[in-house]
Amino acid sequence: MSRRDINPLIISILTFCAIALIPTSYVFWILADIERTFAALSPTSPFDHSVTPPPPDYSLDTSWAALPQRVDNADIVPPESLARNAQNEARVDVFFIHPTTFFSPWSWNAAADNSFTNLVTDAVFISQQASVFNGTARIFAPRYRQMSIGAFNSSDEDEALNVAYSDIKRAFTHYLQHAGGNRPIIVAGHSQGSRHGYRLLLEFFAKSSLKDRLIAAYLPGMFFPDGPHNTRESDIQICSSSKQTKCIVSWMIFGQSGRGEKWAGSPPATQSYICVNPVSWRSDEEKVLQQWHKGSIPFTGFGGLSKPHYNLIDTQCKDGFLYISEPKKAGYTRMLFPGLNYHLYDYNLVYFDVRDNVAERTKAFLEKSDL
């Protein structure tokens, strides 16, 4: 089958799934191996700024996937749990950058008003990822001209990522000017969103007084080198305890027999990467047994949130990756990437661990801060 044949096949199936609301936004991963999928969805023409969609206007509510003053999918909580949406009384904010939800071979960057892209963003990732923060923080999640999934590892990747980041930068500046006041801030994201969040962290917080407002950065799903952060002289250190603040946490989840490689290509072997265990919240390689795991929710696609599973997995950081024992409940293996990569589950598998830690870390921050 030629690439010309694959493209319309995948797009047709995605469109059908969107209409039928089949409970996954990533059905195309089952069609072929990951490399062929990326090839099929890679942009077919060189990057061209003249055809880039116009930037979103962040003074408009429609340019945000989640805002604290309105009802949206960031407000929901898992059923049959004690979790509640506490944004109305929250003393801190989270700036959440969602992962890639744009799957086009014809465009490098998404339009901010793309209906299908926004449907996937809101129904899948705002509900299953951003909602983890609603027990402690007000949630601000911008829409942005995200890079298409097929553009990763392409020759013009940096051009497309710069467009996407320019929106994130403007959205964060708008938040600071119009909503942030002097409130403490959490920076969070996943995958492409974590990549932009990391850049935001270095540009806005490192070597800046704004770092005094940083509770922590939660940036799973991407590789970040540990070298610039693992000394006490670093501007943003790697979090080494559950209560440390003004620091960064990141992890990428693989099964115990996984190959420890990135879904869009392997990282350089000469580089070491940040891995903070999201159960112990330490950056060491000590194995944490499942009795300490606070709880997961299955990946449900468009199906809303499912009830939690507790004490489900062992976790261990090793060589920059987070390895887990096989989950013994349904809902955690349907959407694996090659190499037992649980990329889509980076939040789901530790949903309540993150949720509880956000509260614990925020409490520690507020006890020490004048904000």
Secondary structure by P-SEA (a helix, b strand, c coil): ccaaaaaaaaaaaaaaaaaacccccccccccccaaaaaaaacccccccccccccccccccccccccccccccccccccccccccccccccccccbbbbccccccccccccccccaaaaaaaaccccccccccccccbbbbbbbccccccccccccaaaaaaaaaaaaaaaaaaaaaaccccbbbbbbbbcaaaaaaaaaaaaaccccccccccccccccccbbbbcccccccccccccccccccccbbbbbcccccccccccccccccccbbbbbcccccccccccccccccccccccccccccccccccccbbbbbcccbbbbcccccccccccccccccccccccccaaaaaaaaaaaaaaaaaaaccc
